[in-house]
Amino acid sequence: MDIKNLTAKLHPLERVVLPILKEENELQIIVKKSKLKEVEVTRALQWLENKSLLKISTEKKKIVSLDRNGLRYKKEGLPEKAFLNALSDDYKGLNVITKKSKLSREEVNACLGLLKRKLAIEVQKGEVLQVKITEQGKKVLDKPTFEEQFINKEFPLDLEEIKDIDKFAFDELKKRKDILKIEEVRLITIELTEIGKKLASVDLGGEVVNRLTAGMLKTGNWKDKQFRAYDVEINVPKRYPGKKHFVNQALDYGKEVWIEMGFKEMTGNMTTTSFWCFDALFTPQDHPVREMQDTFYLDESVGKGKLPEQELVNKVKAAHENGGNTGSKGWQYKWNPEEAKKILMRTHTTILTSQTLAKLKEEDLPAKFFAIGKCFRNETLDWSHLFEFNQTEGIVVDKNVNFRHLLGYLRNFAKKMGYPKVRFRPAFFAYTEPSVEGDVYDPVHKKWIEFIAAGVLRPEVVKPLLGKDIPILAWGPGIDRILAGYFNITDIRDLYKNDLKQIREMKIWLK
């Protein structure tokens, strides 16, 4: 490596720090000798490491230092010595001892237990507690205790290096309030590489100019200056610009896909009645999906929702009870309007389909609609299930469409979302016939991901809402699983964990 070229690239901070590294390798000593701020030294070390001139090692260690009381006791002596000095061969009451020793009552109480264990005092119980010193206590006064020897050491100490008698003293002092504190610190050491050692021996003195100024050009004195060369290969700090959450990026793109395919967006409330969520979609009132184990209902104190105009309600009721004019036998039960008034968090965006179909007029046809929005189900939270998730909904209302058109729309949407391989299989859903489920192939994890539920709406749904029976293609992909695959997320919960590092570093959704 060219020493001259490297020297020309050195920043003034690097020129100050590098010669010191020949003798020192601890950060705080380097800061002291360089007379720079710690942040300036740290920056210089990072730049030198980027140039492969040194290696920085970081080690986590637990260190022991003196806390508030520990600092005071190191200066004034441990309270048990003051306690013993206040005693004599005669019994004394605690009030006398407290006054003579100048200890707090809390310290006096602590000394009682400590010195009793060391057999340094005798305690006489009566109307008042009295204490006198023992022969063992006099010996304790004569020489420093293990605790005193420990507290008078030079701190901080490496926790792992505290052994034997010191470990005994440490354990005893640790039981007491605010004497010792244990902290985890990062110890940074620096080691010069071979090229770093060579460069550290070069004379790095003299003024080096970082930039050319207008004044230098005007006076011409730039000709006498030594300029620092720009290092275009050096690492630079990462910058994280403001951006949308990566899930919102993908959902916005999903909307663009449907709009490009000629669809209009459907929107609506996240709370609705059972009528629009279930009844209008020919889901019987005793179906398990309507129970609290699957659906979030609002508390009864909120009240109940309103049903739409009576004519529509009567048509839906007839479809459920006997099929009405749909050619079906219905579900053969007594339909309950009170059950239909219950308010819930929508379990799918298909409620927007039922509400949209109820508003369509003859002159609006043919029509294509889509929705993307939040849905809520009482699911057990795990790596592949959420109780709050995004779903995209689509319908095509056209007398000339058929099941093959449905598969075509789904293939096209999956392809535009980054999944060209799609497969379909027969399925059953209460409000479509024929029905289909679809999977997309994830090339990263090399597995099929459940993608979509779809079908042609049944006459029991279409005729009450639209007034006549024409083909309506309908689908509802669970889009969160597609997003998880695209962003290489294996646990679907990580889509919404709001980890700042993840949000900053997540790749942008490419259109």
PyMOL commands that set and color helices and strands:
alter all, ss='L'
color gray80, all
select helices_A, chain A and resi 3-9+12-20+27-34+38-50+68-76+79-85+94-101+105-117+135-142+146-151+159-161+164-174+194-200+214-219+221-224+246-260+274-277+279-281+288-290+300-302+310-321+337-340+350-359+362-364+403-416+459-466+479-486+492-496+500-505
alter helices_A, ss='H'
color red, helices_A
select strands_A, chain A and resi 54-66+92-93+121-124+130-133+157-158+180-192+264-265+271-273+343-345+367-376+388-397+422-429+432-442+447-457+472-475
alter strands_A, ss='S'
color yellow, strands_A
deselect
rebuild
show_as cartoon
